[in-house]
Amino acid sequence: MERLKKCLGGLVIGMTISACATHSGYYDNSCSLDKGDFCYVKTVEGTAKTGRWFSRGGFGQEKLTAAAREDMESKYTLKPHEEYTNIRVDYKWTKMFLHDEVRVVMKADVVEFTEEGE
């Protein structure tokens, strides 16, 4: 009986401290940069995350992506003739026993379009 308790205790501890993570994402070139009529301004980033117990609750992927974009836009306000381009969205799912965490990171380059000939 004592041996069974030790085995179960070790199993519970192992499951509690073990974790795995999965990554995925996508890239979107949202505007044409063929002509060379632009200059790079900066890269901006926004994040959002949610936690779930027993894989229940939290926000869905669409809401998290929208929240990450809102966070990114709050950190830099576009000026006239500026656009986001090269938008990257990365998802990370982390599972730890009974708790899941989903984190979304959105990054984009800000470019300013100039008049041709400038």
N, C-alpha and C positions, 0 to 999 in steps of 0.2 A: 504494500500500500504506500509506503514511504517513497519507494522508487517511482510509482505512478505520479505522486504529487510533484516530485522533482522534474519528471518529464513534462507534465502539464505546465508547471511553472516556467520551465525553459521555453516551451512552445509559446506561451503567452508573451513572455518577454521578447522572444525573437520576432513574433508578429507585430508587436508594438513598436519596436525600433527599426523594423525593415521598411523600406520604401522603394518605389520605382517611379521613374519619370518618363514621359513621352513628349517629344517635341514635334511640331509641324508648323507650317506657315505658308505664306504666299507673297508674291511680289507683283506690284501693279505699276506700270509706267503710265501715269494718268494724263500726260500731255506730251506733245511732240517736241523733241529737242533736236530735230534734224538740221535746222537752218543756222544754228549758232548765234541766234539773236537773243541770247540770254546770258546772265551771269549768276553764278552760284552765290547764295547768301549764307545759308547755314543748314544744319541738320537739326530737326526737332524730334522729340520723343514723348510719347504718352503711354501710360500703363493703367491697367485695371486688373483686379483679381477678386476672386470669390472663393469661399470655402464651403464644403458640404460634408455633412455627416451621413453615413450610410448611403452615400450617393444621392441624397435628397436635398432639395433646397438650393440656394444660391441662384445666380443669374445664368441664363443661357448664353451660348456663344455669340449670338447676334448682339445682345445687350452689352456684353463685355467688350466686344469690338467697338460698338458705338461709344461706350464710356471711355475706352482708350483713345479714340479719335477726339472726343470732347476734351480730355485731359491734354492731349497734344496741342489742340487749337487754343486752349487757355494759356499755354506757355508762350505762344508767339502769335500775335495778330498779324495777318497778312496785310501788307500795304498795297496800294494800287500797282498793277502790273506784276504782282507776285503770285505764284502758284505752288502747290505741293506737287512734287513728282517723285518718282522712284519710291513709292510707298511700299514698305515692308511690314507685314503683320506676322508675328510669331506667337504661337500658342505653346504653353507648357502645362501639362497635366502631371501633378504629383499625387501619388496615392500612398498614404501611410495608414495601414491597417484599416480603420473605420472612417478615416478622414481623407477627403480629396480636396485638392486646391487647383484651381485653374487660373493661370496668369496670362494676360495678353499684353504684348509690347508692340506698339505701332511706331515706326520711324519713317520720316519723310525728309527729302531734301527740299529746301525752299529755293526757288530760282526767281529772278526778276527778269522779265522780258523787256528788251530795249527796242527802240525803233531801228529798222535796218539802216545801215550807213553810219551809225553812231560809233 
